[in-house]
Amino acid sequence: MTLGLHGLRLRAGEFTLEFSAELHARVTGLFGASGSGKTTLVEIIAGLRRPESGRVCLDATVLADVATGKFLPPEQRRIGYVPQDGALFPHLDVEGNLLFAERRAPTGAAVFSRDRVCAVLGIGDLRSRRVTELSGGERQRVALARALVSAPRLLLLDEPLAGLDAARKEAILPYLRRIRDEFVLPMVYVSHVAQEMIALCDDMAVLSAGRLLQLGSVEEVFRQPATPEVARIVGVETVQPARMVEMRDGLATVAIGAVRLSALAAGLPTDTTTVFVSIRAEDVILLKGDGAVQTSARNQLAGTVRAVVPMGPTLRIELDCGFPLVAVLTRQSAEELGLAVGGRLAALVKAPNVHLIPRG
């Protein structure tokens, strides 16, 4: 599947969405903070909003083209859409909601039969229940089922887990993976939660203030953000300006103040003079003391603990290593290190885990 979104523009008050990209992955995530334009973009794809300019194509089918005046209404697009609240019809039971959607399915779409969809989503015993009798997790599974029985060519999921607690989110994610794998159905998945992107998506597009900042595989975007803004959006804890010292044999040496770090130089222009250093907290290894140790890690930094911040089962460790550096540890590891504010530690970071972003 190719979802072409070309030259899209839509202004709403002070907010303006401007987006151009082609999405090819089985599951593409739209990632960004609230107000970044994710829902607006999904509603344009679904046909719930008309862009001021641009073109939307699903493979060879033109869904909207402002230049020619073409605009397929939502019911003719064969796109399944699940908003945050599910938008089920409260006056119908579960079976009634499914039957309503099934009337939109083309003939011969047995792969999306009610029985199969209900079996995949585990809602067979809910079909006679009223919508008002369903739990939050059950509502979302029924909303997914209703979208599927219409036999869509594309499934749009707009933060389907946003209204659920942690336990119910964990319960729903396997069903989303089953939809992806068993129906081989292209999906666009909206979320601001990194774990959902990692668990479900192949590619992800990072949006901010209505603009596309980066599009690539989930691993690439999280490990190699294209800009400092993307790095912060995807949760990179350490982003620091640095100057280039040298590039040799595929390695770059950069300086943050008086501290020097080694990083891979792949992809850096040879004339790069200044960069941003991007280091994820989980890539920082902490050891007792602050002396040199025998290790394959090219970067060994002496640090002082400045803060210890509880984060559920883990701790965020804020260090001063000549520059601010963040690590994350389990509570057990922190106890074994005798970690305390003011204590001295050695911080190890392998060169491949130091990502360099050219400045300017």
N, C-alpha and C positions, 0 to 999 in steps of 0.2 A: 504493500500500500504506500502511496505517496499522498500526503496531505500538503497541498501547496497553499501557502498564505503569503500573497504577494502584495506589497505596498499597502497594507492595511492601515487605516487611520480612522480614529473615532475620538471626538472630543466630547467630554461630559463635564460641564462646569469648568473647574480649573485643571481637571485631569485630561490628559491626551494620551491615547494609546497609538503607538506607531510600531508596526511589527512586520517583518519580512523574513520568511524561512520556509524550507521544505522539510517536513517531518517524515522519516522513512522507517523508524524503529517500530518493533512490535508494540512496545509500550513507551511512550514519551511522557516524561514528567514536566509539568510547568511548576517551577519552584520560585518562591519569593515571599516577601513579607506581605501582610495585609495591605491592600491598596496598590499593589504593584501592577495590576492589570490582568491577572490570571483569569478571574471569572469573566471579565469583559471579553477576553479573547475567546474563551470557551463558548460564551453566548453568541458571539459572531459566527463561530463554526456551526453551532446548532441552528442558527437562523433566528434566534430570539432578538438579535440586534442587527441593524443595518449599518455597515461601515460607511463613512463619508467618501472613502476612496479605497481602491484595492480590489483584489480578486481572491476567491476561495475555490479551490478545486480538490476533489477527491478522486485520485487517479484521473481518468479522462472526463469525469463529470464536473461541469462548472456549476458550483452551488450558488455563487454570487459573483457578479462582475459589475462594478459601479459604472465603468466606462460604457458598457453596452446596455445597462439597465436590467440585466438578468438577475433574478432573485428567486430561488426556489424556497417556498415556505417550509417550515420545519417538518411538517408531516410528509413531505415528499423527498426528504434528504436521506432517509434510511439511516439515521444517526440516533443511537440510544443515548439518552442524557439523564444522569442521576445527579441532582443538585444536593447541597448539604443536608437539607431536611427530608430528602426522599420524595416529597411532593406527592404522596399517595392520596387517593380519593377516600376521604374518611367515611363517606356514606356507603361505600362498597366493602364487601369482605375481600380477603386476599384473592380468592378465585375471580371475583368480579374485576379487580384491578388487572389481573393477568389477561382475562378475556378481552378487556378494553384494548390492551396493547396488542394482543394477538391479531386483532382485526386489521392492523396496519401491516402485518407480515405478508410478503409475497407468497404465492402458492408454492408448495414443494420445499418449504424451509423446515424440513423435519429435524435438522440438527438443533433447532431452537424450539422444539416442541415443549409444551408446558411440563409434561412429565419428566423429560430429561433435564430441563432447567431446574425444576424443583428438586430433583435428585442431586444434581451437582451442588446446589446451594443448601441442601438439607432442610427444606421448608415444606416437605410433603404433608406433614401433620399440622401445618398452619393454614391450609387452603380454605378451611371453613371459618376461620377466625375473623372477627372484625378488626379493622386497622387500629381502632382505639384500644384493643386488648393486647397489642404487641409491645414488646420491650423495644428499646432503642436499637439494639443489635438486630432483632428480628425485623424491624421496620426497614433497616438498610438492606438486609438480604432480600426482602420482598421487593424493594425498589430496584435492586439489581436484576431480580428475576423479571420484573415488568419491562425493564429496558431490553432484556435479552429476548423475550418471546416475540418482540416486534421484528426479530431477525435483522439486526442492524449490520451495516458495513463497517461501522466505527462506533466505539463506545467512549463517551465523555463522562468522566467521573470528577465532580467538583467537590473536593475535600469531603469524601463520603464518610470519613472517620472522625471528622472534626467534633461532632456532638457526642462522642462516646468516651467512656472512661478507659483507662489503660487496659484493663482486662478485656473489655469488649473489643477494643481495637485489635488486640492480639488474636482474638477469636475470629475476627472478620478477615484479616489479612490472608489466611490460607484459602479462603473462598475466592478472593480476588486473584490469587495465583492460579487457582483451578480454572477460573473463567479464562484467564490468559492462555493457559496451556491446553485445556480441553476443547475450547471453541476456536482456537487460533484466530482470535479476534483482535484487530488493532485497537489500541486504547490510548487516550490522552488523559493523564491522571494529574489532577491539581492538588498540591499540598504545600505546606510550609514546614513540614517535618522531615528532616533528613533521613531518619530511619525508614520512612515509608518509601522514599525515592530508592534507597539502597535495596530494600526488600522486594520491590515490584518492578522498577523501571529499567529499561535498557539505556535510553538516552534521556537527557534532561535539558530543559531550557531555563535559564535563570533570567528573571524579569525584575526590573526596578523602575518605578515611576513611569510605567508604560513603555519601557524600552527593553529590547532583548540585549542582554549583556554577554551571554555565552551559550552556545549550543554544542553538545558533545556527549560522549558516553558518560554514564554516571561516575565511573571511576575517574575518567579524565577530569571532569569538572571538579570533583571533590579533591583530587590529588594535585591537579594542575590548574588552579583558577587563573583566568586570563588577566584579571585586574585586581587591585586591592579591594575594590568594592565587592567583586564576586567572592573573593576570599572571605570577607567578613560575612556576607550573606550565607555562605555555605558553612560557616562556623569555624573557620580557621582561627585559632586562638592567638597566634603570634604572627603579626605582620609588621615588619620593620623596614624603614629605608636603609639602603646600604650603597656603598660605592664599589665598583669593580676594581680588583687589584691585578688579576691576571687570568688568562684562560690558557690551559695547556693540557694536552693529552685527554681531552674530553672533560676535564675538571675545571671549574671556575673557583677562584678564591675571591671572596668579597669581605669587606670590612664594615662592621657596625661600630662606629667609634673606634676604640682600640682593639676590639675583638675581631678575630678573623675566623671565617667559616669556609668550609669546602662544600661545593654543590656540583651536581651534574650540569654541564654547559650545553647540553643538547637543546637545539632550537633557539639559542641566544644569538642575536646578530653579533658579528665579530667586532663591531664598533660600539657595543654597549658599554656605557660608562657608569650608569647608575641603575639600581634595581630596587625592588622590594623583596625582602626575604619572607617567605611564607612557610611556617612550620606548624603542623597539627600536634595538639597536645599528646595524643596517643603515641606519637613517634618519638617522644622524649623519654629516655631511660634514666632513672635516677639511681645513684649508688652512694653508699656512705662515704664520708670524707670528701676532700676536694683535690686529691692528688691524681697523677696520671695512672691509668690502669692499662693492662694489656687487652686490647679489644680491636675488632675490625672497624668500629665506628671512627670515622675520620675527625669528627668534632667532639672534643672533650672540654667541657666548660666547668669552671669552678663557680658555684652559685650559692647565694644566701636566700633562705626561705623568707619571703616577705609576707605571705598570707596563705592560709589553708581554708578553703571554702567547701563545706559539705555540699555534695550533689547526689542525693540518694545514696546508692551503694558505693559511690566513688567520692574522691576528694579532688578538687581543683587546687593545684599547687602553683602559686605565683612566686617566681624566682627573680633575683637580680643577678644576671650573669655578665654584667657590663652593659646589658640591655635587658628589658623585660622579657622573660620567657615563661611560658605556661606549660605545665605537665598535668597529667591526670593519673591518679593511683587508686587502687582499691584500699579500703581501710586497713585490711590485713597487711598489705605491703607497707603502708605508712607506719604502722606499729612496728614492723620488723626493722624499718630504717630508723626508728626512734625520732621520727620527723616532728619538728617543732619550729615555730616562728623564730627566726634568728639563727637557726642551725645551718651548718655548712654541708653542701652536697656536691657531688659531681653529676653533671648532666651530659648524657651522651646522645648524639644525633647522627645517624648515618647520612652520608652525602646524598644518596638518592631521595632522602626524605626532606631535604632542604630545597624547596621549589623557589626558583628565581623568576620574578616578573619584571620585564624591562620597564623602566620609568619613561613616560613621555612617548 
